[in-house]
Amino acid sequence: MQNGAGPMPNLVDSQCDAFQRAIDVLSRPWNALILNVLQEQALHFSELSERARGPGDKVLSARLKDLEVRGLVLRHVEPGPPVRVRYELTGKGLAFRQVAEAIQRWGLELIAKPSARRGTPGREAVPD
């Protein structure tokens, strides 16, 4: 896009390892949902399953293991009986809050009614 002073600089290097690693985490089904649900507090598996309302227990367990390996989630086993497992976010997992807020802002733009900018000269209208 041109603004009269030349092309706008790309502020994010989509080829860098950091960007690619973040996209890899977020591209796996349910990871963003799990990271978002755990933002407020640590939860036992059953509580997390109830609040996530999507993945089955087998998938949820696999996603939690993946997030644990990536250093985003901590798993605590509470001795029983019954044995209970509680999950909480690490500092890296808590940092997802800013990403979630940005995704929500962008989502609001995506669902907003078309604006006058759609037909602005020099821009192509993009169908919804």
N, C-alpha and C positions, 0 to 999 in steps of 0.2 A: 504494500500500500504506500502511496506517495502522499506527502503532506506539503509539498512545495520545497522542502529542504532536503529531499532525498528519502531513501527508504528508512522506515522506522527500524531501530535495532531490535533484534530478537532478545528479549530479556531472559529467556530460559533456554539453555542448551539441551534440547531433547535427546541428544546423543550421549550425554555424559552418564557415567555409571550411577550417580546419585538419582538422576531422573529416571533412568531405566529400572533401577531397583525399586523405587517407589511405585512405578507403574506396574511392575511385576507383582507386588503385594496387592495392589488395588484391583488388578485384573482377575484375581482368583475369586470365584464366586463366594459370597458371604463375608469376605474379610472386612470390607468397609463397614458392613452392618455390625459385625461383632465388635470391631474397634469403637464404633459409635455407642453401642449399648453399654460397653464397659467404661465409658468416660466418667460417669457419675460416681460409681462405686464398684468394689469387688463383688462378684456374684458367685454363688454356687452354681454348678452345672445346670441343675433343674431350673433355677431362677433365670439363668442366661437363656436357656432353651425356650422358656415361656416368653421372655421379653423379645427375643429375636424373631419369633413368629415366622419362620421360613424354613431354615434348614432342618432336616431330620437329625436325630441324635448322632447317627453314625457320621454324617457329613460335618456336623458341628464339632464333634470330637476331632476329626481329621483337620479341620481348619484351625482349631485351637492348638493342636500339636504343631502345625506349620507356623503359626504366629509365635509360639513359644520358641521354636528353633531360630526364628528370625530376631528374637530378642524384644518382641513387642508385648508379650504376655507372660506373666508369672503364674505357675501352677502350684497351689498349696494343697497338700493332702492332710485332712484333719482326721486323726485317729477316731475310730468308732468304738463300739458299734453304734450306728452304721458309719462306715468310712464315708467321708464327704470330701469333695474336691471343690476348691474355691479358686477363681481366676481373677487376676487384677492386671492392670496395665503397668508396664514399665514407663520410664520417662519418655522413651521413644514412642510408646503406644499412646501416651497422653498427648504428645505433640500432634497426633492426628486431628485433634479438635480444630486446629486452624484450617486444616485441609477440608474437614467436614463443613465448616462454616463457609469456606470458599465454594465448595461444591453446591451447597444449598443456595448461595447467592446466584451462582450461574444457573442453577435449575430454575430459579424464579424468573430469570431472564428468558430462559428457553420456553417457559409456559406462558409468558406474558403475551397479551394481545399484540398483534403487529403494530409497529410504531410508524411514524411518518418517515423514519429513516429507510424503510424498505424500498421506497421508490425514489430515493435520493439519486440525482444524476451521478454517474460514476460508480454506482453500486448496483449489483445485480440482486434482484429479489430472489430470496431462497424460500422454496416451499417448506411448510411445516412437516 
